[in-house]
Amino acid sequence: MVSKGKGAEGEGLMVRGSVYTMRYKCGKDNCHCKDGDPHEVPALSYSLKGETHLVTLRCKDIPRAKEAISRYKKAKADLEAEALAGIERLRREIHGDKGRRG
């Protein structure tokens, strides 16, 4: 689920997922969506154990959610780079700097 990070305003908030606009028809006979445009609600979509979950957002939360997703993507890329550097370091320690692989 979405949790707050460091500050009260979500500074440092990090989430995995995508922000998109959910569109649906509520099914009420007297609603404009019955014959017209569907309702639109911003949402954060994320998967957990192979299942898709949604967190509906307020319009004012969209920029914060997108920033939190960007933080997650950057942290993931940084971790991947660190892991690859670790593999290279281990390779050099085991095999020396001769360029051998294996």
MODELLER restraints for C-alpha pairs under 7 A, 6 or more apart:
rsr = mdl.restraints
at = mdl.atoms
rsr.add(forms.Gaussian(group=physical.xy_distance, feature=features.Distance(at['CA:2:A'], at['CA:15:A']), mean=6.54, stdev=0.5))
rsr.add(forms.Gaussian(group=physical.xy_distance, feature=features.Distance(at['CA:4:A'], at['CA:10:A']), mean=5.24, stdev=0.5))
rsr.add(forms.Gaussian(group=physical.xy_distance, feature=features.Distance(at['CA:4:A'], at['CA:13:A']), mean=5.55, stdev=0.5))
rsr.add(forms.Gaussian(group=physical.xy_distance, feature=features.Distance(at['CA:5:A'], at['CA:11:A']), mean=6.07, stdev=0.5))
rsr.add(forms.Gaussian(group=physical.xy_distance, feature=features.Distance(at['CA:5:A'], at['CA:12:A']), mean=5.02, stdev=0.5))
rsr.add(forms.Gaussian(group=physical.xy_distance, feature=features.Distance(at['CA:5:A'], at['CA:13:A']), mean=4.32, stdev=0.5))
rsr.add(forms.Gaussian(group=physical.xy_distance, feature=features.Distance(at['CA:6:A'], at['CA:12:A']), mean=5.35, stdev=0.5))
rsr.add(forms.Gaussian(group=physical.xy_distance, feature=features.Distance(at['CA:6:A'], at['CA:13:A']), mean=6.91, stdev=0.5))
rsr.add(forms.Gaussian(group=physical.xy_distance, feature=features.Distance(at['CA:13:A'], at['CA:68:A']), mean=5.21, stdev=0.5))
rsr.add(forms.Gaussian(group=physical.xy_distance, feature=features.Distance(at['CA:14:A'], at['CA:68:A']), mean=4.28, stdev=0.5))
rsr.add(forms.Gaussian(group=physical.xy_distance, feature=features.Distance(at['CA:14:A'], at['CA:69:A']), mean=6.09, stdev=0.5))
rsr.add(forms.Gaussian(group=physical.xy_distance, feature=features.Distance(at['CA:14:A'], at['CA:71:A']), mean=5.71, stdev=0.5))
rsr.add(forms.Gaussian(group=physical.xy_distance, feature=features.Distance(at['CA:14:A'], at['CA:72:A']), mean=5.31, stdev=0.5))
rsr.add(forms.Gaussian(group=physical.xy_distance, feature=features.Distance(at['CA:15:A'], at['CA:68:A']), mean=5.35, stdev=0.5))
rsr.add(forms.Gaussian(group=physical.xy_distance, feature=features.Distance(at['CA:15:A'], at['CA:69:A']), mean=5.16, stdev=0.5))
rsr.add(forms.Gaussian(group=physical.xy_distance, feature=features.Distance(at['CA:15:A'], at['CA:72:A']), mean=5.91, stdev=0.5))
rsr.add(forms.Gaussian(group=physical.xy_distance, feature=features.Distance(at['CA:16:A'], at['CA:46:A']), mean=6.42, stdev=0.5))
rsr.add(forms.Gaussian(group=physical.xy_distance, feature=features.Distance(at['CA:16:A'], at['CA:69:A']), mean=5.66, stdev=0.5))
rsr.add(forms.Gaussian(group=physical.xy_distance, feature=features.Distance(at['CA:16:A'], at['CA:72:A']), mean=6.18, stdev=0.5))
rsr.add(forms.Gaussian(group=physical.xy_distance, feature=features.Distance(at['CA:17:A'], at['CA:44:A']), mean=6.40, stdev=0.5))
rsr.add(forms.Gaussian(group=physical.xy_distance, feature=features.Distance(at['CA:17:A'], at['CA:45:A']), mean=5.39, stdev=0.5))
rsr.add(forms.Gaussian(group=physical.xy_distance, feature=features.Distance(at['CA:17:A'], at['CA:46:A']), mean=4.34, stdev=0.5))
rsr.add(forms.Gaussian(group=physical.xy_distance, feature=features.Distance(at['CA:17:A'], at['CA:69:A']), mean=6.64, stdev=0.5))
rsr.add(forms.Gaussian(group=physical.xy_distance, feature=features.Distance(at['CA:18:A'], at['CA:44:A']), mean=5.52, stdev=0.5))
rsr.add(forms.Gaussian(group=physical.xy_distance, feature=features.Distance(at['CA:18:A'], at['CA:45:A']), mean=5.24, stdev=0.5))
rsr.add(forms.Gaussian(group=physical.xy_distance, feature=features.Distance(at['CA:18:A'], at['CA:46:A']), mean=6.61, stdev=0.5))
rsr.add(forms.Gaussian(group=physical.xy_distance, feature=features.Distance(at['CA:19:A'], at['CA:43:A']), mean=5.63, stdev=0.5))
rsr.add(forms.Gaussian(group=physical.xy_distance, feature=features.Distance(at['CA:19:A'], at['CA:44:A']), mean=4.55, stdev=0.5))
rsr.add(forms.Gaussian(group=physical.xy_distance, feature=features.Distance(at['CA:19:A'], at['CA:45:A']), mean=6.32, stdev=0.5))
rsr.add(forms.Gaussian(group=physical.xy_distance, feature=features.Distance(at['CA:19:A'], at['CA:66:A']), mean=6.89, stdev=0.5))
rsr.add(forms.Gaussian(group=physical.xy_distance, feature=features.Distance(at['CA:20:A'], at['CA:42:A']), mean=5.84, stdev=0.5))
rsr.add(forms.Gaussian(group=physical.xy_distance, feature=features.Distance(at['CA:20:A'], at['CA:43:A']), mean=5.62, stdev=0.5))
rsr.add(forms.Gaussian(group=physical.xy_distance, feature=features.Distance(at['CA:20:A'], at['CA:44:A']), mean=6.57, stdev=0.5))
rsr.add(forms.Gaussian(group=physical.xy_distance, feature=features.Distance(at['CA:21:A'], at['CA:40:A']), mean=6.16, stdev=0.5))
rsr.add(forms.Gaussian(group=physical.xy_distance, feature=features.Distance(at['CA:21:A'], at['CA:41:A']), mean=5.57, stdev=0.5))
rsr.add(forms.Gaussian(group=physical.xy_distance, feature=features.Distance(at['CA:21:A'], at['CA:42:A']), mean=4.47, stdev=0.5))
rsr.add(forms.Gaussian(group=physical.xy_distance, feature=features.Distance(at['CA:21:A'], at['CA:43:A']), mean=6.10, stdev=0.5))
rsr.add(forms.Gaussian(group=physical.xy_distance, feature=features.Distance(at['CA:22:A'], at['CA:40:A']), mean=5.60, stdev=0.5))
rsr.add(forms.Gaussian(group=physical.xy_distance, feature=features.Distance(at['CA:22:A'], at['CA:41:A']), mean=5.14, stdev=0.5))
rsr.add(forms.Gaussian(group=physical.xy_distance, feature=features.Distance(at['CA:22:A'], at['CA:42:A']), mean=5.94, stdev=0.5))
rsr.add(forms.Gaussian(group=physical.xy_distance, feature=features.Distance(at['CA:22:A'], at['CA:43:A']), mean=6.41, stdev=0.5))
rsr.add(forms.Gaussian(group=physical.xy_distance, feature=features.Distance(at['CA:23:A'], at['CA:38:A']), mean=5.80, stdev=0.5))
rsr.add(forms.Gaussian(group=physical.xy_distance, feature=features.Distance(at['CA:23:A'], at['CA:39:A']), mean=5.51, stdev=0.5))
rsr.add(forms.Gaussian(group=physical.xy_distance, feature=features.Distance(at['CA:23:A'], at['CA:40:A']), mean=4.66, stdev=0.5))
rsr.add(forms.Gaussian(group=physical.xy_distance, feature=features.Distance(at['CA:23:A'], at['CA:41:A']), mean=6.55, stdev=0.5))
rsr.add(forms.Gaussian(group=physical.xy_distance, feature=features.Distance(at['CA:24:A'], at['CA:38:A']), mean=5.20, stdev=0.5))
rsr.add(forms.Gaussian(group=physical.xy_distance, feature=features.Distance(at['CA:24:A'], at['CA:39:A']), mean=5.40, stdev=0.5))
rsr.add(forms.Gaussian(group=physical.xy_distance, feature=features.Distance(at['CA:24:A'], at['CA:40:A']), mean=6.83, stdev=0.5))
rsr.add(forms.Gaussian(group=physical.xy_distance, feature=features.Distance(at['CA:25:A'], at['CA:33:A']), mean=5.56, stdev=0.5))
rsr.add(forms.Gaussian(group=physical.xy_distance, feature=features.Distance(at['CA:25:A'], at['CA:34:A']), mean=6.56, stdev=0.5))
rsr.add(forms.Gaussian(group=physical.xy_distance, feature=features.Distance(at['CA:25:A'], at['CA:38:A']), mean=5.07, stdev=0.5))
rsr.add(forms.Gaussian(group=physical.xy_distance, feature=features.Distance(at['CA:25:A'], at['CA:39:A']), mean=6.17, stdev=0.5))
rsr.add(forms.Gaussian(group=physical.xy_distance, feature=features.Distance(at['CA:27:A'], at['CA:34:A']), mean=6.40, stdev=0.5))
rsr.add(forms.Gaussian(group=physical.xy_distance, feature=features.Distance(at['CA:33:A'], at['CA:39:A']), mean=6.55, stdev=0.5))
rsr.add(forms.Gaussian(group=physical.xy_distance, feature=features.Distance(at['CA:41:A'], at['CA:56:A']), mean=6.92, stdev=0.5))
rsr.add(forms.Gaussian(group=physical.xy_distance, feature=features.Distance(at['CA:42:A'], at['CA:56:A']), mean=6.01, stdev=0.5))
rsr.add(forms.Gaussian(group=physical.xy_distance, feature=features.Distance(at['CA:42:A'], at['CA:57:A']), mean=5.31, stdev=0.5))
rsr.add(forms.Gaussian(group=physical.xy_distance, feature=features.Distance(at['CA:42:A'], at['CA:58:A']), mean=6.81, stdev=0.5))
rsr.add(forms.Gaussian(group=physical.xy_distance, feature=features.Distance(at['CA:42:A'], at['CA:59:A']), mean=6.71, stdev=0.5))
rsr.add(forms.Gaussian(group=physical.xy_distance, feature=features.Distance(at['CA:43:A'], at['CA:54:A']), mean=6.28, stdev=0.5))
rsr.add(forms.Gaussian(group=physical.xy_distance, feature=features.Distance(at['CA:43:A'], at['CA:55:A']), mean=5.46, stdev=0.5))
rsr.add(forms.Gaussian(group=physical.xy_distance, feature=features.Distance(at['CA:43:A'], at['CA:56:A']), mean=4.20, stdev=0.5))
rsr.add(forms.Gaussian(group=physical.xy_distance, feature=features.Distance(at['CA:43:A'], at['CA:57:A']), mean=5.07, stdev=0.5))
rsr.add(forms.Gaussian(group=physical.xy_distance, feature=features.Distance(at['CA:44:A'], at['CA:54:A']), mean=5.55, stdev=0.5))
rsr.add(forms.Gaussian(group=physical.xy_distance, feature=features.Distance(at['CA:44:A'], at['CA:55:A']), mean=5.05, stdev=0.5))
rsr.add(forms.Gaussian(group=physical.xy_distance, feature=features.Distance(at['CA:44:A'], at['CA:56:A']), mean=6.30, stdev=0.5))
rsr.add(forms.Gaussian(group=physical.xy_distance, feature=features.Distance(at['CA:44:A'], at['CA:57:A']), mean=6.92, stdev=0.5))
rsr.add(forms.Gaussian(group=physical.xy_distance, feature=features.Distance(at['CA:45:A'], at['CA:52:A']), mean=6.72, stdev=0.5))
rsr.add(forms.Gaussian(group=physical.xy_distance, feature=features.Distance(at['CA:45:A'], at['CA:53:A']), mean=5.74, stdev=0.5))
rsr.add(forms.Gaussian(group=physical.xy_distance, feature=features.Distance(at['CA:45:A'], at['CA:54:A']), mean=4.66, stdev=0.5))
rsr.add(forms.Gaussian(group=physical.xy_distance, feature=features.Distance(at['CA:45:A'], at['CA:55:A']), mean=6.62, stdev=0.5))
rsr.add(forms.Gaussian(group=physical.xy_distance, feature=features.Distance(at['CA:46:A'], at['CA:52:A']), mean=5.67, stdev=0.5))
rsr.add(forms.Gaussian(group=physical.xy_distance, feature=features.Distance(at['CA:46:A'], at['CA:53:A']), mean=5.39, stdev=0.5))
rsr.add(forms.Gaussian(group=physical.xy_distance, feature=features.Distance(at['CA:46:A'], at['CA:54:A']), mean=6.52, stdev=0.5))
rsr.add(forms.Gaussian(group=physical.xy_distance, feature=features.Distance(at['CA:47:A'], at['CA:53:A']), mean=5.86, stdev=0.5))
